[in-house]
Amino acid sequence: MNALGQQAHFITLSTPDLEAARDFYVVGLGWEPLLDVPGEIIFFQIAPGTVLGFFDALKFGQDLGHEPATQGAHGASGMTLAHNVGTRGEVAGVVRTMQAAGGRVVTSPREGAFGGIFHAHVADPNGVIWEVAHNPGWSIDDDGGVNLS
């Protein structure tokens, strides 16, 4: 393995409303924080060795050395986080749960235009877009390796 190791251990997103993120993921979806620093950041373990963090936008900008007036341009955009489920029917159930937690449905469950998937998109209260998908060509080996066919 090379020095970079083809790994990402932390995915950290700037969020303009940390309380809304906390309410959506903890209260609405029932996620358990790995670490929760009020007014600063909240981390969730989302896979073995992988953590998803939501960092208060002002503190995120400070961490990157940006002045508060310029830090807003550095938030997440042009990306999705994905949650794959085992069946097409589960897509709608997860979307309903996310919507009840305060998420906004961006695209209702439907056939995907690419890759033979059935999916939907939901934005969390801060605009982070989640794809909820059933992809029959996606699987995980016992050792954690991902297969895409």
Secondary structure, DSSP 4 states (H G I P E B T S, - for coil): --TTTT---EEEEEES-HHHHHIIIIIIT-PPPSEEETTTEEEEEEETTEEEEEEEHHHHHHHHT--HHHHGGGS--S--EEEE-SSHHHHHHHHHHHHHTT-EEEEEEEE-SSTT-EEEEEE-TT--EEEEEE-TTEEE-TTS-EEE-
